[in-house]
Amino acid sequence: MEEIIFMVEESPESGFIAKGLGVSIYTEAETIEELRIAVKEAVNCHFSDDKRRIIRLHIVREEVIAA
């Protein structure tokens, strides 16, 4: 089974952005729950076959700490 990895980041405006690694798939949503649905729809739209795929969301959160 093919695995597709997405890097998920918080959007500078609001919500979240998901970028496919190794595939040209990009989507965004306001919440993580909505993003999960949007990623599944984007993957199904990108590939026209009926092959099942594993989608892995790698959520990256950046924090800045003053010392």
BABA-71177 format. One record per residue: residue number from 1; z, y negated, x negated of N, C-alpha, C in turn. Coordinates in Angstrom, 1 decimal. Atoms other than C-alpha are relative to their C-alpha. Example, Ala and Ser with C-alpha at 12.3 -4.5 7.8 and 13.67 -1.06 7.14 Angstrom:
pt i->1; n_c3->0.0; n_c2->1.2; n_c1->-0.9; ca_c3->7.8; ca_c2->4.5; ca_c1->-12.3; c_c3->0.0; c_c2->-1.2; c_c1->-0.9
pt i->2; n_c3->0.0; n_c2->1.1; n_c1->0.9; ca_c3->7.1; ca_c2->1.1; ca_c1->-13.7; c_c3->0.8; c_c2->-1.1; c_c1->0.8
This chain:
pt i->1; n_c3->0.0; n_c2->1.2; n_c1->-0.8; ca_c3->0.0; ca_c2->0.0; ca_c1->0.0; c_c3->0.0; c_c2->-1.2; c_c1->-0.9
pt i->2; n_c3->0.1; n_c2->1.2; n_c1->0.8; ca_c3->-1.0; ca_c2->-3.4; ca_c1->-1.4; c_c3->1.2; c_c2->-0.9; c_c1->0.3
pt i->3; n_c3->-1.1; n_c2->1.0; n_c1->-0.2; ca_c3->1.7; ca_c2->-6.0; ca_c1->-1.9; c_c3->-0.5; c_c2->-1.4; c_c1->-0.3
pt i->4; n_c3->0.4; n_c2->1.4; n_c1->0.2; ca_c3->1.1; ca_c2->-9.7; ca_c1->-1.6; c_c3->1.3; c_c2->-0.8; c_c1->-0.1
pt i->5; n_c3->-1.2; n_c2->0.8; n_c1->0.3; ca_c3->3.7; ca_c2->-12.1; ca_c1->-3.1; c_c3->-0.3; c_c2->-1.5; c_c1->0.3
pt i->6; n_c3->0.1; n_c2->1.4; n_c1->-0.3; ca_c3->4.2; ca_c2->-15.6; ca_c1->-1.8; c_c3->1.2; c_c2->-0.7; c_c1->-0.7
pt i->7; n_c3->-1.1; n_c2->0.9; n_c1->0.5; ca_c3->6.2; ca_c2->-18.4; ca_c1->-3.6; c_c3->0.2; c_c2->-1.0; c_c1->1.1
pt i->8; n_c3->-0.4; n_c2->0.9; n_c1->-1.1; ca_c3->8.1; ca_c2->-20.3; ca_c1->-1.0; c_c3->0.9; c_c2->-1.1; c_c1->-0.6
pt i->9; n_c3->-0.8; n_c2->1.1; n_c1->0.5; ca_c3->9.4; ca_c2->-23.8; ca_c1->-1.7; c_c3->0.2; c_c2->-0.9; c_c1->1.2
pt i->10; n_c3->-0.2; n_c2->1.1; n_c1->-1.0; ca_c3->10.9; ca_c2->-26.6; ca_c1->0.4; c_c3->-1.0; c_c2->-1.0; c_c1->-0.2
pt i->11; n_c3->1.0; n_c2->1.1; n_c1->0.0; ca_c3->8.3; ca_c2->-29.2; ca_c1->1.3; c_c3->0.7; c_c2->-1.3; c_c1->-0.3
pt i->12; n_c3->-0.6; n_c2->1.3; n_c1->0.3; ca_c3->9.0; ca_c2->-32.7; ca_c1->0.0; c_c3->0.2; c_c2->-0.8; c_c1->1.3
pt i->13; n_c3->-0.1; n_c2->0.7; n_c1->-1.3; ca_c3->8.4; ca_c2->-34.0; ca_c1->3.6; c_c3->1.1; c_c2->0.6; c_c1->0.9
pt i->14; n_c3->-1.0; n_c2->-0.8; n_c1->-0.8; ca_c3->10.2; ca_c2->-31.3; ca_c1->5.6; c_c3->-0.6; c_c2->1.4; c_c1->0.2
pt i->15; n_c3->0.4; n_c2->-1.3; n_c1->-0.2; ca_c3->10.0; ca_c2->-27.6; ca_c1->6.2; c_c3->-0.2; c_c2->0.8; c_c1->-1.3
pt i->16; n_c3->0.2; n_c2->-0.9; n_c1->1.1; ca_c3->8.6; ca_c2->-25.0; ca_c1->3.8; c_c3->-1.5; c_c2->0.3; c_c1->-0.2
pt i->17; n_c3->1.4; n_c2->-0.3; n_c1->0.4; ca_c3->5.4; ca_c2->-24.2; ca_c1->1.9; c_c3->0.0; c_c2->1.4; c_c1->-0.6
pt i->18; n_c3->0.2; n_c2->-1.3; n_c1->0.7; ca_c3->4.2; ca_c2->-20.7; ca_c1->1.0; c_c3->-1.4; c_c2->0.1; c_c1->-0.6
pt i->19; n_c3->1.3; n_c2->-0.1; n_c1->0.8; ca_c3->1.5; ca_c2->-20.1; ca_c1->-1.7; c_c3->-0.1; c_c2->1.4; c_c1->-0.4
pt i->20; n_c3->0.3; n_c2->-1.4; n_c1->0.5; ca_c3->0.0; ca_c2->-16.7; ca_c1->-2.3; c_c3->-0.3; c_c2->0.0; c_c1->-1.5
pt i->21; n_c3->0.3; n_c2->-0.2; n_c1->1.4; ca_c3->0.0; ca_c2->-15.5; ca_c1->-5.9; c_c3->-1.1; c_c2->1.0; c_c1->-0.2
pt i->22; n_c3->1.1; n_c2->-0.9; n_c1->0.2; ca_c3->-3.3; ca_c2->-14.0; ca_c1->-6.9; c_c3->-1.0; c_c2->0.0; c_c1->1.2
pt i->23; n_c3->0.9; n_c2->0.1; n_c1->-1.1; ca_c3->-4.8; ca_c2->-14.8; ca_c1->-3.5; c_c3->0.0; c_c2->-1.4; c_c1->0.5
pt i->24; n_c3->0.0; n_c2->1.4; n_c1->-0.5; ca_c3->-5.9; ca_c2->-18.1; ca_c1->-2.0; c_c3->0.4; c_c2->-0.1; c_c1->1.4
pt i->25; n_c3->-0.6; n_c2->0.2; n_c1->-1.3; ca_c3->-3.6; ca_c2->-18.2; ca_c1->0.9; c_c3->1.1; c_c2->-1.0; c_c1->-0.1
pt i->26; n_c3->-1.0; n_c2->1.0; n_c1->0.0; ca_c3->-1.5; ca_c2->-21.2; ca_c1->1.7; c_c3->0.4; c_c2->-0.3; c_c1->1.5
pt i->27; n_c3->-0.4; n_c2->0.4; n_c1->-1.3; ca_c3->0.6; ca_c2->-22.0; ca_c1->4.8; c_c3->1.3; c_c2->-0.7; c_c1->0.0
pt i->28; n_c3->-1.2; n_c2->0.7; n_c1->0.0; ca_c3->3.5; ca_c2->-24.1; ca_c1->5.9; c_c3->0.6; c_c2->0.1; c_c1->1.4
pt i->29; n_c3->-0.7; n_c2->0.0; n_c1->-1.3; ca_c3->6.1; ca_c2->-24.3; ca_c1->8.7; c_c3->1.3; c_c2->-0.8; c_c1->-0.1
pt i->30; n_c3->-1.3; n_c2->0.7; n_c1->0.0; ca_c3->9.3; ca_c2->-26.1; ca_c1->9.7; c_c3->1.2; c_c2->0.8; c_c1->-0.4
pt i->31; n_c3->-1.2; n_c2->-0.8; n_c1->0.2; ca_c3->11.7; ca_c2->-23.2; ca_c1->9.5; c_c3->-0.5; c_c2->1.3; c_c1->-0.7
pt i->32; n_c3->0.3; n_c2->-1.3; n_c1->0.7; ca_c3->11.9; ca_c2->-19.9; ca_c1->7.5; c_c3->-0.6; c_c2->1.0; c_c1->1.0
pt i->33; n_c3->0.4; n_c2->-1.0; n_c1->-1.0; ca_c3->11.5; ca_c2->-17.9; ca_c1->10.7; c_c3->-1.5; c_c2->-0.3; c_c1->0.4
pt i->34; n_c3->1.4; n_c2->0.3; n_c1->-0.3; ca_c3->8.3; ca_c2->-19.8; ca_c1->11.6; c_c3->-0.9; c_c2->0.2; c_c1->-1.2
pt i->35; n_c3->0.8; n_c2->-0.3; n_c1->1.2; ca_c3->7.1; ca_c2->-19.4; ca_c1->8.0; c_c3->-0.4; c_c2->1.4; c_c1->-0.1
pt i->36; n_c3->0.3; n_c2->-1.4; n_c1->0.0; ca_c3->7.4; ca_c2->-15.7; ca_c1->8.2; c_c3->-1.2; c_c2->0.4; c_c1->0.9
pt i->37; n_c3->1.1; n_c2->-0.3; n_c1->-1.0; ca_c3->5.2; ca_c2->-15.6; ca_c1->11.3; c_c3->-1.3; c_c2->-0.6; c_c1->-0.5
pt i->38; n_c3->1.2; n_c2->0.7; n_c1->0.5; ca_c3->2.7; ca_c2->-18.1; ca_c1->9.7; c_c3->-0.6; c_c2->0.8; c_c1->-1.1
pt i->39; n_c3->0.5; n_c2->-0.8; n_c1->1.2; ca_c3->2.4; ca_c2->-16.0; ca_c1->6.5; c_c3->-0.6; c_c2->1.3; c_c1->0.5
pt i->40; n_c3->0.7; n_c2->-1.2; n_c1->-0.6; ca_c3->1.7; ca_c2->-12.8; ca_c1->8.5; c_c3->-1.3; c_c2->-0.3; c_c1->0.6
pt i->41; n_c3->1.2; n_c2->0.4; n_c1->-0.6; ca_c3->-0.9; ca_c2->-14.6; ca_c1->10.5; c_c3->-1.1; c_c2->-0.3; c_c1->-1.0
pt i->42; n_c3->0.9; n_c2->0.4; n_c1->1.0; ca_c3->-2.5; ca_c2->-16.1; ca_c1->7.4; c_c3->-0.6; c_c2->1.2; c_c1->-0.8
pt i->43; n_c3->0.5; n_c2->-1.2; n_c1->0.7; ca_c3->-2.7; ca_c2->-12.7; ca_c1->5.6; c_c3->-0.9; c_c2->0.8; c_c1->0.9
pt i->44; n_c3->0.9; n_c2->-0.7; n_c1->-0.9; ca_c3->-4.2; ca_c2->-11.0; ca_c1->8.7; c_c3->-1.3; c_c2->-0.8; c_c1->0.2
pt i->45; n_c3->1.2; n_c2->0.8; n_c1->-0.2; ca_c3->-6.7; ca_c2->-13.9; ca_c1->9.0; c_c3->-0.9; c_c2->0.1; c_c1->-1.3
pt i->46; n_c3->0.7; n_c2->0.0; n_c1->1.3; ca_c3->-7.6; ca_c2->-13.8; ca_c1->5.2; c_c3->-0.7; c_c2->1.4; c_c1->-0.2
pt i->47; n_c3->0.6; n_c2->-1.3; n_c1->0.2; ca_c3->-8.3; ca_c2->-10.0; ca_c1->5.2; c_c3->-0.5; c_c2->0.5; c_c1->1.3
pt i->48; n_c3->0.6; n_c2->-0.4; n_c1->-1.3; ca_c3->-10.7; ca_c2->-8.7; ca_c1->7.8; c_c3->0.1; c_c2->1.5; c_c1->0.3
pt i->49; n_c3->-0.1; n_c2->-1.5; n_c1->-0.2; ca_c3->-9.8; ca_c2->-5.0; ca_c1->7.4; c_c3->1.3; c_c2->0.3; c_c1->0.7
pt i->50; n_c3->-1.3; n_c2->-0.5; n_c1->-0.7; ca_c3->-7.0; ca_c2->-3.0; ca_c1->9.1; c_c3->1.0; c_c2->0.6; c_c1->-1.0
pt i->51; n_c3->-0.9; n_c2->-0.6; n_c1->1.1; ca_c3->-5.3; ca_c2->-2.1; ca_c1->5.8; c_c3->1.4; c_c2->-0.7; c_c1->0.2
pt i->52; n_c3->-1.3; n_c2->0.6; n_c1->-0.1; ca_c3->-1.5; ca_c2->-2.5; ca_c1->6.0; c_c3->0.4; c_c2->-0.5; c_c1->-1.4
pt i->53; n_c3->-0.4; n_c2->0.6; n_c1->1.2; ca_c3->0.1; ca_c2->-4.7; ca_c1->3.4; c_c3->1.5; c_c2->-0.4; c_c1->0.0
pt i->54; n_c3->-1.4; n_c2->0.4; n_c1->0.1; ca_c3->3.6; ca_c2->-5.5; ca_c1->2.2; c_c3->0.0; c_c2->-1.5; c_c1->-0.5
pt i->55; n_c3->-0.1; n_c2->1.4; n_c1->0.3; ca_c3->4.4; ca_c2->-9.2; ca_c1->2.1; c_c3->1.4; c_c2->-0.3; c_c1->-0.6
pt i->56; n_c3->-1.3; n_c2->0.3; n_c1->0.6; ca_c3->7.1; ca_c2->-10.4; ca_c1->-0.3; c_c3->0.1; c_c2->-1.5; c_c1->-0.1
pt i->57; n_c3->-0.2; n_c2->1.4; n_c1->0.1; ca_c3->8.5; ca_c2->-13.9; ca_c1->0.0; c_c3->1.0; c_c2->-0.3; c_c1->-1.1
pt i->58; n_c3->-0.8; n_c2->0.4; n_c1->1.1; ca_c3->9.9; ca_c2->-15.3; ca_c1->-3.2; c_c3->0.4; c_c2->-1.4; c_c1->0.2
pt i->59; n_c3->-0.4; n_c2->1.3; n_c1->-0.4; ca_c3->12.0; ca_c2->-18.2; ca_c1->-2.1; c_c3->0.7; c_c2->-0.7; c_c1->-1.2
pt i->60; n_c3->-0.4; n_c2->0.7; n_c1->1.1; ca_c3->12.5; ca_c2->-20.8; ca_c1->-4.8; c_c3->0.7; c_c2->-1.3; c_c1->0.5
pt i->61; n_c3->-0.8; n_c2->1.2; n_c1->-0.4; ca_c3->15.2; ca_c2->-23.5; ca_c1->-4.4; c_c3->0.4; c_c2->-0.7; c_c1->-1.3
pt i->62; n_c3->-0.4; n_c2->0.7; n_c1->1.2; ca_c3->15.6; ca_c2->-26.2; ca_c1->-7.0; c_c3->1.2; c_c2->-0.9; c_c1->0.3
pt i->63; n_c3->-1.1; n_c2->0.8; n_c1->-0.1; ca_c3->18.9; ca_c2->-27.9; ca_c1->-7.5; c_c3->0.2; c_c2->-0.9; c_c1->-1.2
pt i->64; n_c3->-0.3; n_c2->1.0; n_c1->1.2; ca_c3->19.7; ca_c2->-31.0; ca_c1->-9.7; c_c3->1.4; c_c2->-0.3; c_c1->0.0
pt i->65; n_c3->-1.4; n_c2->0.2; n_c1->0.2; ca_c3->23.2; ca_c2->-31.3; ca_c1->-11.0; c_c3->0.2; c_c2->-1.0; c_c1->-1.1
pt i->66; n_c3->-0.3; n_c2->1.1; n_c1->1.0; ca_c3->24.5; ca_c2->-34.4; ca_c1->-12.8; c_c3->1.2; c_c2->0.5; c_c1->-0.8
pt i->67; n_c3->-1.2; n_c2->-0.4; n_c1->0.8; ca_c3->26.8; ca_c2->-33.7; ca_c1->-15.7; c_c3->0.5; c_c2->-1.1; c_c1->-0.8
